[in-house]
Amino acid sequence: MDMREVYVVAGSFAGFQLFFSCISPILSSNFSQGYGRLPPHKLNDWNSRLVSTIHALIVGLFCLYILWFDDAVNEDPVWGDPNIVKLNVGITCGYLFYDLVLLASNWSTMGDVFFVCHHLAALYAYGYVLSRGVLPYFANFRLISELSTPFVNQRWFFEALSYPRTHPLVVANGIAMAFVFFLVRIAVMPPYWAKVFSTFGTPAFERLGLGAQVAWIVSCICLDILNTIWMYKIARGCYKVIAGKLKGGKADSRKSNHINNHTD
């Protein structure tokens, strides 16, 4: 791994930690009256989700730029020039390290085994991208999933502020969340795996070696299983909200089965 990537990862880690500790509390206090009334453990969760949203927007939009304009990566998905992709992956790795530290230090209130598995699988695969510069197209393509994160976090914000589940804003966000989550995490699976299978047996694939091949395929399978589980939970929750809205029923926000999403 070049020192540039080390600096990006370290800078990302420090930047997101600074945003969590200093910037988010100030912004949240000024723009949301309900922030100051939250208990301490929810303040941590609030700040972490605001950081998560910022990370998702930076990385997600950067990902789309690369997919649309980085011809070197798109023409050679296994060994194309990884310089721009490494920057995006480095930002994400710094965020993942920050979030793992946050989860570990607040495990009793924020701990989630699914997210630890998600982060470790992602770091395992992205380590090969940063150290060897391989699979830039596929690494970047996986990051498109971050575009669903702001909607998931917004759902939690509404719940923390005691918005009823039948509130129009909550319903609209829930529908948008389910749609975007499906679009960027589930619907992309067939074209992604078709692209993966098209590389099998090629000289470029053989050059990767067994270690990189296993890291790539196994991590993708793990991430897609997690995404499918989360999609099921989101779809079930969305259905309950829409059904309750149509029936004119009142849902108790305290019974909401929200997704504890810090990233992805």
Secondary structure, DSSP 4 states (H G I P E B T S, - for coil): --HHHHHHHHHHHHHHHHIIIIIHHHHHHHH-TTGGGS-HHHHHHHHHHHHHHHHHHHHHHHHHHHHHH-HHHHH-TTTS--HHHHHHHHHHHHHHHHHHHHHHHTHHHH--HHHHHHHHHHHHHHHHHHHH---HHHHHHHGGGGGGHHHHHHHHHHHHTT--TTSHHHHHHHHHHHHHHIIIIITTHHHHHHHHHHHTTSHHHHHHHHHHHHHHHHHHHHHHHHHHHHHHHHHHHHHHHHHHHHHT----GGG------S--
